[in-house]
Amino acid sequence: MLNTTDIRETIQMIQQENLDIRTVTMGISLLDCADSDIDAACRKVYDKIARCAENHVRACDDIEKRYGIPIINKRISVTPVALLTAAAAEPVMFAHALQRAADTVGVNYIGGYSALVHKGFAAGDTALIESIPQALSETTKVCSSVNIGSTRAGINMDAVALMGRVIREAAEATADNHCFGAAKIVVFSNAVEDNPFMAGAFHGIGEPDCVINVGVSGPGVVRSAISREGMENADIGQIAEVIKKTAFKITRMGQLVGTQAAAALGVPFGIVDLSLAPTPAVGDSVAYILEEMGLEQCGAYGTTAALALLNDAVKKGGVMASSSVGGLSGAFIPISEDAGMIEAVKSGSLTLGKLEAMTAVCSVGLDMVVVPGDTPSDIIAGIIADQAAIGMVNHKTTAVRVIPAIGMKEGDVLEFGGLFGSGPVMAVNRRSPAKFIGRGGRIPAPLQSLKN
């Protein structure tokens, strides 16, 4: 039976607290598109995406109108393209095929220009990774990700070094477009196969041929819930309980949208990813949630503990609301997309070192972090290695999306506009890890990987 109080609360969440469905992402397998003839392979890729996603945007628009729930992005994720380049060379041609397909069906972004190299390079992997800067500079909707480590495999340090260079080259190739190529690259440890969020989404090989995954957001809703009258003197346990109940409601909304979209498109429903993904909108900030808990500003001592509480409570509330919670699910802490994080960086409260500590307990890792344009590739690789180590040892997904702001220095601001907002250029430790990174090889898997 419908509860009128719950209905009113949901309407308020949408109208006043920035609650939305951040993305409905259709995952599409391209394994049956492999062909040694590159032109034939690209044609198959385009045809399959255009066929499967023909009604994707329309179905989402219909749901948005029917229920009054904002759906901000309609996206596609595909099988890691490196699996196709093993049979056909010239990977950039696949990027163009993905772009044409995305334009045809009208989605915002398409992810999966990706490679999985956590234990080594297979045929096609190196060629695809080397091509990422060109592919992202010549397309607008294609996103790329590379998994360089896992708890089971360890960390591929040759891939870490390569990605440090690739990220820098991608920023240089798009220097006239806010270095946006680097913003479309995510380097993972323990990447998941059902993540609907860009730029890291790809369609895992264990997934169905076609599936719908939903990403829900709502930092503003959580902040509002813990700032209501009567919460001023609440203890930590009471705050956690309120966050759990709020996450429950948000997840139910995501479940509704996901099942409806899947039914309309005639494909399976996959997961709800309950990630508190912020935006530059006033109040829609993870940093503001932490400050509402009692921190003077995000970055103060206690920030990591507050973030751990938030992440855990969100997950607990989500799994009570749906048996299909998956993806990343938790709290994102991107710098450029979160007004509170930007303020904390500008004031000096939040540093890159503190941000790294926070990534040990949050949903992903260093996200949309802007660094000086002259940051060497070995320092970028060192940042990647540190994040991969946190993920490997802690059995969690970690990621790096770092943007070298070509021609800019610490204290400058790189303007992206729209959902991506703006990113203050953060200071980096200039001591070089070049010799360590240059040793290559593989950091062995930790002892806790031996679970069988």
N, C-alpha and C positions, 0 to 999 in steps of 0.2 A: 504494500500500500504506500502511495506517495506521501511524504511528510512535507507539509507546506513550509515549515521552518527551514528544512534543508533546501527546498527550492529557492526560498528568499535569500538564504545564505549564498547559494551558488550564483544567483543573479548579481548579488553585491560583489562577489569575488571577481566576476567578469567585468562589471561596469566600473568598479572603483579600485580594484586591487591588482589589475593587470593579469588575471588568470587567463591562460589560453592553452590551446594545443599548439605547441611550438612546431611540430612537424608530424605529418603522416607520410611515412616513407615506404614505398613499394620496393621490396627486394626481388631482384630478378636474376636467375642463374643463366650464365652465358656459356656453360660448359659444352652445350650442344652447338655452339657457334664456332668452335675451333676448326681451323682449316689452314693447310699449308699455303694456300693462295691468299695473300693478304687482302686483296680486293674482295674476294668471296667472303672472307671472315668478317670484314667490316660491314659488308652488306647484310650478313646474317645478324650481326650485332644490332645494327640499326633497325632491321625488320622486326626482330623479337621485342626490342624495347618499345617500338612504336605500336606493336600489336598488344602487348601485355598492358601497357600504361595508357592506352588510347583514351580511356574514360576516367583515369585516375583523378585529374584535376576537377573534372565535372562532378564526380561523386563526392569529393571533399567539399566543393562549393554547395552542393545540395544539402549535405549534413550541417554545414555551417548555417545555412538559412533555416533549416527545419528546427534546429535546437538552439540557435542563437549563441553557439559556442565559437569563438574566433579560432580559425585554423590558419596560423601565420605562414607556414611553408608546406608545400607539397614537393616531395623529393623522391629520388630513386637511388638505390644502391645496387651494385652489380658485383658479380664474381670478380675477385682480384684479377685484373687484366693481365698480370704477368703469367698467369696460367695459359692465356691465349697466345702471348708472344713466344712461348716455348715452341709453338707450331709455326708461327709466322713472325717474321722480323718487322722492323719499322713500327715500333709501338706508338709513335705519335699519330699515326693514321687511325689507331683505335680511339685516341683522345678526340679527334675530329668527328669520328662516327658517334661517340657519346654525346658530343656537343650538338650535333645535328638532331639526334634523337630527343635530347632534352628540349631543344627548341620546338620540335614538332609537337610534343605532348604537353608543353607548357609548364614544366616543373621549374622550381627555383635553382636547384643544384642536383648534380648527379655524382655520386661517390663510387669509388672502386678502381680508380687508376692506381692500383695498389700491388704490393708484393709482400709475401710472408717469408722472411729470411732469418728467423730467430735461431736456426741451427745451421744455416749455411745458404749458399746461393745455388739455386737450381737453374736449369735452362730458361732463359727469358727474364730472369730476375734483374740481373745487372743492367741489361739493355733498357728495361723499363725504368729503373731507378735513375739511370744516367739521363733519360729523356724527360724527366719530370719538369725541370725548369722550362724547357721549350714547350712542352705540352700545356703547362698552366699559363704561360705567357700568350699562347695562341688561342686559348679558349677562355670563356668567362664563367661557365657553369661546372666545369669538371673539377673534382676534388681528388686529392691523392693521400694515401696513407701507406706506411711501411711498418711492419711489426719486426722489431730487431731483437726482442728478448722475451723470455717467459720463465716461469718458475720451473718448469720441467726441462727446459733446454739450456738455460743460462742466457748470456748476452753475447751476441755476435758483434765483436768490437770492430771488425772490418766494415760491417754495415753501419755502425755508429759513426766511424770516420767518414764514410761515404755520405751519410745523411747530413753531417755537419757542412760538407762542401755543397751538397745539393740545395740545402735551404738557403745558403748564402747566394748561390747562383740564381735561384728562383727570385730572390729579392732584387738582385741586380737586373734581372731580365724584365722586371715589372717596376723599376724605379720610377718611371713616369706615371704609374698608376698606384701610388701609395704603397709600393712594394707588396702588392696584394697577392702575388704568386705564393709567397711564403705563408700567408694567412690561410691558404688552401692546402697546406701540408700538415699532417699529423704523424709523429713518430711514436709508435706504441711499444709497450711491454705488456704482455698478456692481453692482447687485443681480443675483443669478443666478436662473435659472428653475427649478432643481431642488433647492433647499435644503430639507431635511426638518425643520430645527430651527425651533422657535417662539422668539420671536413673529414672526420675519421670513418664514416660509414662505409662498409663493404658487405656484400652478401656472402656469408660463409658457405663453404662447400658442404657443410652438414645441414644446411637449410633446405626447405622445400623449393620446388622449381620457381614458385612465385609466392610472395607472402606480404602481409601488411603489418608493419611495426609502427607504433605510435610513441612520440616523445612529448611528455607533458611538462609544463613549467609552472612556477607559481611562487617565487620568492616573496613577492608583495603580499600574497595571501598569508604566508607563514608569519611574516613580520607583523601584519595586522592582528593575527590571532594572539600573538604573545604580548601585544601592546594594549589589549583591551582592558577596560576597567576591571579592577580586581586582581590583575596580574602583577601589579607593582611590587608586591612583597612575596611573590610566588617563589618557592624553592626550585632547585634544578630539576628534581623529579617531576614537579608539576609542569614545568616548562616542557620537558620531554613528552609528557602525556598530551599536552595541547598540540604539539607538533605532530605527534602520531595521528591524532584524530583529524587534523587538517590534511595530512598526507593521504589518509584514508579517503576523504572526500574527493581530493584531486585525482587520485588513482581511479576511482569509480567513474569519473567523467571521462578519463582516458580510455577505460575499458569500453564504455558505451560507444565512443567515437570509433575505436578500432574495430569492434565487432560489426558496427553498422557499415563502415567502409569496406570491410572484407566481404560482407554479404552482398553489398551493391556491386562489387567487382568480381564476385565469384571466385575468390581465392582464400586460402586459409588466413586466419588471424594469428599473428605471432606473439608479440609481447607489448606491454606498456613499459616504457622507460621513464621512470619517475625521477627526473633530474631537475633540480632547481637551477635552471639555466637563466641567468639574469639578462636584462636589456638595459640600454641607457635611459629608459623611462624613469621618471622620478618615483622612488620607492621600490622599484623592482630590482632589488640588490641583495645578494647574499651577505655582503659586508654589513648592511644595515640590520639584518637579522642578528648577527653576532653582536653588534653594538646595542641592539634592543635587549639582549641578554644581560648587558651590564658592562661591556667594554667601553672605555672612553673613545677608542677608535680601533678599527681593524688593524692588526699588526702588533697591538699591545701584548704583553705577556698574558697568557690565558686564551689567546686566539685559537691556537691549535686544539685546546681542550673543548672550547665552545663549538668549533667546527666538527669535532668528533661526535659530540652530543647531537648536533643537528643532523649529521649524515646518518647516524644510527637510528634516530627517531623517524626520519623520513623513510628509511628502508622498512622498519618494523610496521609503520602505518600502511605502507604500500602492499606488503605481502599479506596483510590481513584483508585488504580490499580486493585482491585479484590473485589468482593462481598463475597468472601469466606475466608477472613482473620480471623484467629482464634487462638487457642492454647494459647500461652503466649504472643508472639509478643511484641518486644521492645528491650531492651539492657540487655544482660547477663553480670554479673560482677564476673565470677569465678576467684579465685586467681591463681590456679595452671595452668590454661589453657591460661592465658593472660600475655604476656611478660611484658607489661607496668605495670600491677598490681603487678607482682612479683618484679620488680625494685622498685616500690613505697613502698612496704612492707620492702624490704631489706634496703632502705635508711631511714626508719622511718617516711616517709611522710604519709603512709596509715596505720591506726591502726584498730583493730577490732571495736572499738567504732565508728569511722568515717565510716567504711564499713556498719555498722548497719544503720546509718543515710541515707546512699545512697540507701539502700534497700527500703526505703519508696517511692522512685520515679522510681525504675528500674523495670525490667520485672519480676524478681523472688525474690531473696534474697541472703542469705549467701551461696555461692556456691563454693565447693571444697576448703574450708578453713581448713588448717592443724593446729591443736593445740597440745600442749605438750602431750606426752604419758601418763603422770600421772594426766591428767585432770579428776576430779571425774565425775561420771555420773550425779550428781545433778547440776553441772555447765553446762554440756552439755544440760540438761533439761531446765535450766534457759535461755540459748541461744535460744532454741526452743520456749520457752514461749514468749520471747520478739519478735521474728520474727512473731509468730502466732498473737500476739496482733497488730502488725503493719498491717498485712493483714486483720484482723477482723475489725478494726476500719476504715480502708481506702478502704474497698470494693475491695481489690485486692488480687491476688495470691502472697503469700510469701512462701519461702521454706528454709530449712536448709539442707545442705550437708556438714557435718563437719567430719574430719578424725583425731581421736586421733593417733598421730604417736608414737606407742609403743616403748619405749626405747630412745626417742628423746626429746630434750629440745628446748626452744625458741632460734631462730637463726640458728638451724640446717635446712637442706633441705631434704625433702622427695621426692625421684625421682620416678616418675611413668613411664615415657617414653611415646613415641607416642603422640596421641592427648591430653593426660592428662598432659603432661609436667612434671613440678616439683613444689612442694609447699613449700615455706618457713614456718617454724613453727612460728605461731604468738602468742604473749603474750595474756593471758586471765586474767581477774580480778579474783583474788583468794578468794574474799569474798563470803561466801557460801549462796546460796538461798535455802538450803536443807529444812529448816522449812517451807518456803512458798510452795515449790514444794510438800513437804510431806503432806500438808493439803488435797490434793486431791480434788475431786468434779469437778465442772464445773464453769469457769468464764462465767457469763451470757452474752448473746448476747447484743451488744450495742443498744442504743435507735434508731440509724439510720437504724437498721435492720427492723424496723416496717414500711414497705413501702406499704402494701396492703390498 
